[in-house]
């Protein structure tokens, strides 16, 4: 539609120049009032089109077809008033046909061809003859050739400009599609990683659980009760098995799954307090400012996936702001809101635009940008969402919103 509007400006200017030149420079009598009225109608159509475009309304095939029909109609009226099919500018119908072939669906393009052909045929039989002054009547053949040449140059120039612009748009579209295909390939790679990680983690979960049970039995067996060295070895093995289980949990989280191992009933405040304490104990160099805005306490089931997600966001914040970060929790109606803020440079505009997409990272390392991608997808899996923004006084903010029903005890979730 933008291309049609631009071409219509050229048409309006060309009609005005031609009408005024033929009337006053060549002395040919024309129905100025009617022809200028038609030119004004085309000008009004262009202004309306501009208003609709600036309002952001999508341009459909029907809208383009209607616009081209009006263009054919306006050209037909001008030709009818200036010699009909004898006017050398009758070849301008070809411009409308080519535009229809480029811009419209097949049925619409065929309709434009039929309409232009019908108008041409009607102009052969019905038109207002041009009354040439005696000085020009003797040179009618020369005038027709000159008019046909001008019409040819005009059509050729407009088609080159228009087709070049369309080709540039098509190349831009192809580049955009290539970017989308690249993103789809990257996301498919993430999915395959998740499937592989999920399968491996599930396979490892059973033997690790068995080892944990066996080591627990050994630790409490009478045979080892009097052997401190073996007890110490068993305790170290238990710690390593626990570490392996934590790694498996992280792998399952990366696959977008919650391990769901040994869910424990607790309260919301205890869950958040333990989470903040656990993270702080492993990051002594970063001061965590914790704001508890829960108000009331609620019974919940501790969710390992949610804990890992919050840990991931806290880790990202600590990388951006190693000295101090802030954690705030509150209840908003039926949602738990967890807000993590750092005091670094904040998100870049492209990071905010691509928040939660794979490889959208400022760390500049291979595989970077997966942390927040996994956070967003796990939150979606839990029924919540993750949002990012920049604080007015500096720093980045990541807000996690999760429905309380996702953490509720079975009886509470059912209303009991």
N, C-alpha and C positions, 0 to 999 in steps of 0.2 A: 504493500500500500504506500509505503514511503516513496518507492520508485515511481509509482503512478502519480503521486502528488507532485514530485519534482518534474516529471514529464509534462504534467498538465500546466505547470507554470510556464514552461517553454511554449506550449501550445497557445496559451493565452497571449503571451508576448508576441508570438509569431502571427497570430490572427490580427491583433491590433495593428502591428506594423504593416502587414499585407493589406488590410482593409483601408487604412489611411493612405498608404502609398498609391494603391490602385485608384482610390477615389480622388485624391487631391493632386497627386503628381502625374498620373496618367489621364486624369479627366474622365474616368469611367463612372457612370452613374450606378450606384449601388443602394440598396435599401438599408441605409446606415442604422436607422433606429432598430430594426429587427435584428441585424447582424450584431450590433453592439449589445443588444439585450441578451442574445445568446451567449456572447462572450462573458457578460456579467454573470449569467447563470453558471457557467463553468467556473468562474472565479469564486462564486458562492459555494459551489460544490467542494472546491479545494479547501476553503476555509472551514467548512463543516468537517471534512476529513481530517484536517489538522487538529481540530478540537477533540475529535474522537481518539486520535492517536495519542495526544497528550494525556488523556484520561486513562491511558494504559489498556484500553479495550483490545482484546485479541481480534486479529483479522482472520476471518474465515474465508473459505472458498466462495461462499455465497456473497459475501461483502465485496470481494474482488470482482466476481462476475457482474454484480450490480453496477460497480464503478465502471467497468469496461462497457457495459451496455449503455450507460449514460454518455460515455465518451463517443461511442459509435453514433448515438442519437444526435449529440451536439454537432458532430462533424457532418452528419447527413443534413441537418437543418442549414448549416452554413453553405454546404454545396448546393442545396436546393435553391438558396437565395442568390447563388452566384454562378449559374450556368449548368448545374447538374453534372451529368457524366462528361460534358464537354470541358469542364474545368480540369486542368492538368493536375490539380492537387487531389483528385479523386483517388490517386494511388495511396493516399495516407491510410486508407482502409487496411492496407497490408501491415502497417505498424500495429494496429489493434489486433489483427489476427496473430501476428508473431508474439505479442505480449500475452495473448490468451493461451497460446501453445506453451509458453514458458511458465506462466503463473497458475494456470487453472487445471482442474481435473479434466479428464478426457471429455466427459459429456458437456462440460461448460465450454471447453475450447471448441468443440464441434458446434455448439450453439452460437458462439461468436462468429464462426465461419459462415454459418447459415444466415445469421442476421446481417453481417456485412455484405454478403452476396445479394440478399434480398433488397437491401437499401440501394446497392449499386444498380440493380435491375430497375427499381422504381425510379431512380434518377435518370435513367435512360429515357423513360417514357414521360416523366413529369418533372418539370423544373422551371425556374424563372430565367428566361434568356438574358444574357448580358448585352446591353446596347453599347457597342464600341463607337467612339468618335470616328469620323471619316479618316483622320490621319492614321489611326491604328487598324481600321478594318482591312486595309490593303496588306497589312503585315500579320495577319492572323496566324499563318503557319509558323512564322518566326516566334511569335508570342507563345504559341503552344509548346514549341520545342524548348524555349527558355523556361517556361513554367514547369515542364516535365523535368528538366535538368535540376532546377531548384528543389523540386519535390524529391528527386532521387538523392541529392546531397543531404537534404534534411533527414530523410528516412535512414540513410546509411549512417549518418553521424549519430542520430538518436539510438539506433540499434547497437552500434558499437559501444556507446556509453552505457546503455542499459545492460547489455549482455556481459560487458566487463564487470560491472557492479554485481550482477547476479553471480558470476563465476567467483568473484572475491567472497561473496557471502557463502557460496557452496564450499569453498576451500576452508573458510573459518568454521563452518559446520563440521566438515570432515576432521579438522584438527580437534574440535571439541569431542566428536565421537571417538577419536583415537585416545584422548585423555580418559574418557569414560571406560573404554575397553581396558586401558591400563589399570584404572582403579578397580574394575571388576576382576581383573587377573590377580591383583594384589589381595583383594578380599577373598577370592577363591583360594589363594594360598593360605590365608589365615584360617579359613574353614577347614582345609585339609590338615593344617597343623593342629587345629583343635580336635579333629577326629582322631588323628594319630595319638595326640597326647591323652585324649579321653580313654582310648582303648588300652594304652600302656598303663595309665594310672589305675584303671579298674583291675587290670591283671595284677599289678603290684600290691593293690590294697589288701587282698586276701592273705598272701604270705606274710606281709608286714603285721597284720592283725594277729596272725597265729604266733609269730615271733614275740609280739608284745605280751600275749597271754602266757607263753612258755617262760619268758624271762621273769614275768611277775610271779609265776609259781616257783621258779628257782629261788627268787629272792626271799621267799617266805618258807623255803624248805629247811628242815632240820639239819640236813647234811651240810648246808652252807652257813648255818647260823654261827658256827665257831671258826669260820675262816674269813677274816676281814679282807684279805687280798682278793679272794674270789668274789666276795660281796661287792667290793669296789669295781671289779671287772664287770659283774652283772649290771651294776648301776650305770657304768659307762656305756655298756651295750644297750641298755634301756634308753639312755639319752640319745644314742645314735639312731636307734629305731624310731624314737619320737621325732628326730630331725628328718628322717626319711619320710615319715608319714606327713610331716608338715610340707615337705617338698612335693609329695604326691597331691596334697590338698591344693598347693599353688598351681600345679600342672592342670588339675581339674578345673580350677578357677580360670586358667588361661584358655581352657576349652569351652568356657561359658557354662560350666556345671558346678554345682555345689557338692562337696564331698558328702555332707550330711552324716558325718561320723559321730556317733554318740551325742545326739542333740540333748542338751540339758535345759531343764526348766530353771529360769532365773527371773530377775526383774530388769526392767529397762535401764534404771539408773545403775544397777550393779554391772550390767553388761557394758555400758558406756564407761563407767569408772574403771573397770578392769581393762578395757581396751586402751584407754588413755594411759593407764599405768604401765601396761605392757609395752606400748610404743615408746614411752618416755624412757623406760629402763634400757631399751636398746639404742637410744639416740640421746645419750647424755649431753652431747655438745649442743643440741638444739633445745631451746626453752619452749615448752608447749604451754601456751596460755589457754586454759580450759574454762569455758563458760557454760555452766549447767543451767539451762533455762527450761528444764522439763516440767517443773511445777509439781505434778503428781507422778507417782511411780506406778508402773503397770507390770503385770506378770507376762513374760514372753518366753519363747524358746530361743536360746542362743543360736544364732545363725553364723556358721563359720564363713560362708561366702561373703556376708555383709562385713564381717570383721576384716577379711582380706581386702575387700574393696576400700574400706576406710583407711587401712594401712597403706594401700597403694597411693591413695590421694595424699596422705600425710607424707609419704616418702617423696612424692613429686614436689610438694610444697617445701620440704626441707632442702631439696636440691636447689630450688630457686632462692630460698631465704634460710641459709644455714644457721643463723644466730637465733631466730625466733619465728614461730608460726602460731596461729590461733585456731582453736577448735571450739565450735559452739553447737549445742544441740537444743532443740526445742520441739514442742508439739504444735502443729497447725491443723486444727480440727482433727481429722482421722489420719494424719500423716506425721511421720517422724522426719524432721529436717535436720540434717547434719551439714554444717558449713565449715569449710576449711579455708583459711586465708593465709597467704604468705605476704611478705613485705619486700618482694623483689621488684623486678621491672614490669611485671604483668604480662598478659598474653599479647602477642602481636596480632594485628587485625586478621591476617590469614590463618593464624592458629584458632582464633575465635570462630572464623567462618568454617573451619574444618574440624572443629572440636568433636572428638569421638571417632574420627576416621583414622584408619591405620596409617602409620608412618608420618602423621602430621606432628612432627616433633622439632624442637629447636636445638636438640642436643647434638645433632650433626653426626650421629653414629649409625652404623648399619643395624637395621632392626629397631631403631628408636621410634617412639611414637605409639607403641603397642599398649603401654600402661593405661592411658586414658581411654583408648579404644575398648580394652577389656572391661574397664570400669563401667562405661556406658552400656555395653552389652550385657554384663551381669546384672546391672541395675534394672535393665529392661526385662531380663529373665525373672527377676524377683518381683516385677510388677511396678517398679518405680522409675525414676529418671534422674539424669545428671545434667546440670547446667553450669556454664562457665561465664564469668564476666570479669571486668577489671574494677577495682575500687577507685572511687573518686580521688582519694589521697594516696594512691599508689598501691601496687601489689595485685595479685590475682586471687579470685574467689571461685571455688568450686562448691556447688550446693547439691547435696544428695537428698532426694525426696522419696520416701518409701511408705506405702500404706501400712498402718499398724496391723492390719489383718494378716499381712505376710509374716509377722513375727508372733502372732497371737497363739496361745495355747489352743489345743483342739476344742476344748469345751467352750472357751471364750469365742473362738471363731464361729462356732455354731450358735452363739447366743446364750450358751449355758454357763 
